[in-house]
Amino acid sequence: MSLSKSGRILEKNQTATVNNVSIPNLAYDLLYSYKGTKPHAASSIGRENMLYDRNGNLLSSRDTISGAMKYQSWDEENRMKLITDHNNMGYYLYDGGGERTLKIKGEFTILTNSGPVTWSCYLSNRQVLYVNPYLVINNLQYTKHYYIENHRIISKLGGGFQLEPVSLFSMTYGFQRQNASEYLKKKHEDEGMVYRDINGCGYPDTLQFSSKLYSFLSGQPNLNGSEQAIYFYHSDHLGSTSYITDIAGYPYQHIDYLPFGEILLEERVQTVVPPSLTFYTPYKFNCKEMDDESGLYYYGARYYDPKSSVFLGVDPLADKYPGWSPYTYTLDNPIRFIDPDGKGPGDLFSTTTNAAHDWGKTYNGTSILKGKEYGSKIYVVFKDGSRLYSYTPAKPGKHDETSTGKDPHNGIVVADIHSHGKYEKGMLNNVFSDTDKKDNEKKKLDGFLTTPDGSLKKYDVETKTETTLATDLPYDPKNPSVKDPKPPRIPIRSKEGKPVYNIKPEAWGN
């Protein structure tokens, strides 16, 4: 793979073998071209030409040899609503927080009568309802998921809705419904919205809805059996599913991956159980769901294509990585980094201090140059029996205050960190303020601080003491305590994933 300085992929040349036998669909040489008005959006990848909307979301791709087209439609929050080609269709709805709540899958179906085509459409023969991270329903079964911290460890299939205290219709189609009649009304409204989106993509009047999901849901309150089909996940160092075992411990599914998430090898045990109890996990690379209708991984904020090794939309946190292409996956380093939610690589550290130090290296220079405080949460995850730490994306605030943003969805918050921005005369630039300390004491969380003089400090809420942990962060040369002042530095990630710095004297004046 060859890359530009900003991490844009220029060429991806790949071969793959299993037992010394080449795998044709995984062997290719893709050339990436960037000739459009958006410098980081590939105008062509291999034999496909791409078209984007004004926000940088991929709208369509055309195979220059076969002429096959693929279309995507996006909502006002840059969330993909529809992806379709001549074989499959996927339609998606989201809740107010941006989490996917419903997936409608359609396969192109043709009905003939002694030769002539009398009817053709996308038949929505698979609908998936995401009630929450712990319960997923489709028109064949429901699945309960169990976690240890952020790791999915068990999936259970079967009946047992009778004791469920929440109405089955309460979150159907992503909206609050109280009864069956309200469900049906909203169902028809949503179907109309789906029709309009498909019409806008050039496939008018080509969708037929299946009623299987509705009939399946309606029948579940009469079931009260315990789940007998139980499957266990065994992951690798990136959280990717490697093995699935059944309740007796026998291997049921095995998956190996190429570095950017393509499936190198997948083995499945052939079973004779009914389809409603058959389980082959869709949660694969990084334990993210792969949509079989598109071959894309759903990462929360964005969708990822493992073959081209780029996201289909712009990183919502692109301004936090100014030296990198906003379509890049894990800074082109998928062996070291993971991307928990499509917003940024989640590097892991052995201690909270190491995580805080990396945060300071990454954000303190930007905070000084922009004259704003930045804040994040530091959280713990449990991986392979170890406690590891990371931080949430930095949230910019004002020159004298900030917040630390939302809690991570995949870890437990154990500390917070913020910067003090540029040096300001008369302010408590290089120490915790009383407000900082009281805020940490109220939350019962230790606090970390990066300062204009390039220091990393910690406030221990138990002992109520402040200590200096490091003095090698980017600093403000106007700070009187700085010796041999040099300009603050904007972090730009290297190919190895380590922060390097771009010195811009014009950014800080004389």
Residue, then its C-alpha position, 0 to 999 in steps of 0.5 A: m500500500s502506498l500513501s500520501k503525506s495526509g494518509r490518502i491511499l494512492e495504491k492498494n496491491q494485495t494478494a491472499t492465499v490459504n494453504n498456498v492457494s490464491i484467493p481470487n476475490l482478495a487479489y487485486d491492484l487498486l489505483y486511487s485517483y483524486k481529481g474532484t473538487k474535494p482533495h481527499a475524496a477519491s474520484s476513482i478507486g480501481r475500476e469504479n468512478m465515484l460521485y459525492d455530495r457537498n458534505g463529502n458523502l459518497l452518492s454513487s459509484r459506477d463500474t467502468i467495465s460492467g456499467a453497474m451502479k451503486y447508490q447511497s442516500w444520506d440524511e441531514e445529519n450525514r447518516m446513510k439512509l439507503i444503499t442500493d444496487h441491482n441486487n440488494m437494498g439496505y435502508y436504515l433509520y436512526d434514533g435522536g442520538g444517531e444510533r441505528t434502530l432499524k435495518i430493512k434489507g431487500e433483495f431484487t426479485i423477478l417474477t416471470n410467467s412463461g417467459p415475460v417479466t410480469w413483476s420485479c421489485y426489491l422484496s424486504n424479506r429481512q428486517v432487523l429491529y435494534v431495540n437497544p445494544y442488548l436486544v436485536i429482533n429480526n423476522l426469524q428470531y430475536t437475539k439477546h447480547y451480553y457484555i463484559e464492559n465493551h466486549r460482547i461475550i454471549s448471544k442467546l437466541g429463542g423465546g421468552f418475551q412474556l415477562e418483558p415489561v416494555s411493550l413490543f411496539s414501544m421502540t418499533y421503527g425507532f419511534q415510541r409506539q404504545n399499541a398495535s394501531e399506532y404501530l401500524k400507522k407509523k409503519h405505513e408512514d415510514e414505508g412511505m418515507v422509504y419509497r420516496d428515498i428509493n424513488g430519489c435514487g432512480y428506482p421508482d416503485t420497486l419496493q414491496f414490504s414483507s409482513k414477517l417482522y410484524s407477525f413475528l413480533s405479534g406472536q412473541p408474547n405467547l412464548n415464555g421459553s428459556e433461550q437454548a441456543i447460546y453462543f460465546y465470542h472469542s476475540d483477537h487483540l483488536g476485538s474482532t471475532s475469531y471464534i464462536t463456540d456453542i454452549a458445549g464449547y464446540p467451535y461453531q464459526h471461525i473467522d480470519y481477517l486481512p489487516f483492513g478487515e476483509i475476511l480471509l477465511e470463514e468456516r461454519v459448522q453445518t447444522v440441522v437446527p431450524p433457521s430460527l435457531t441458527f446463528y452466524t454472527p454478523y459482528k466480525f472485524n472489531c466486532k462491528e456488524m457487517d451488513d451482508e446487503s452491502g459488505l460494509y461495516y457499521y461503525g456508528a457514526r459512519y460506514y466502512d468499506p474494508k476493500s477500499s479501506v476508507f469510510l464512505g463519509v467524512d469523519p465528524l472529528a476531522d478538525k481534530y486530525p488536521g493533517w489526515s484525510p477525513y476518510t482514513y481508517t485508523l490513520d492507516n494503521p489497523i494493526r495498532f488502532i481500532d475505531p470504536d465509533g467511526k470518529g477516531p482511533g481508540d489507542l489504549f494505554s497501560t495507565t491513566t497518566n500515559a493516556a493523559h500524556d498522549w492527550g496533551k501531546t495531541y491537543n495542547g498545541t491546538s488548544i494554545l493556537k486556537g486560544k480555547e480550552y479543550g476537555s475529554k474523559i479518560y476511561v478504562v476498558f478491560k481487554d484480554g484480562s488487562r485494564l487499559y485506558s483511553y480518552t474520548p475525543a477532545k471537546p473545544g470550549k471557550h478561552d476560560e471554560t470547557s466541558t469534557g463531553k459525553d461518556p464513552h459507550n465502551g468504557i468506564v470513566v475514571a478521570d477527566i482532562h482539560s487544557h488551559g489554552k494560551y497564556e493570558k496575563g492575570m489568569l491561573n494559567n499553569v495550575f488547577s483553579d479552585t473551580d477545577k478542583k471543586d468540579n473534580e471533587k464533586k464528580k469524585l474523579d481525578g483530574f489532569l491538566t495541560t498548561p500553556d507552559g507545556s506541563l501535564k498536572k494531576y489533581d488527586v481528589e482523595t489526597k487533594t494534592e496537585t503534582t506535575l507529571a511531565t513538562d514536555l508538552p507543546y507550550d505557548p512561547k509567550n508564557p513568561s516561565v518558558k525558557d528558549p521559547k519556540p512556537p507551539r506545534i500542531p500534532i500531525r499523526s505519523k504513519e506509525g500512529k505517533p504524534v509528530y509536529n508541524i511548526k507554524p511560526e505564522a500561527w503565533g505572531n512575532 
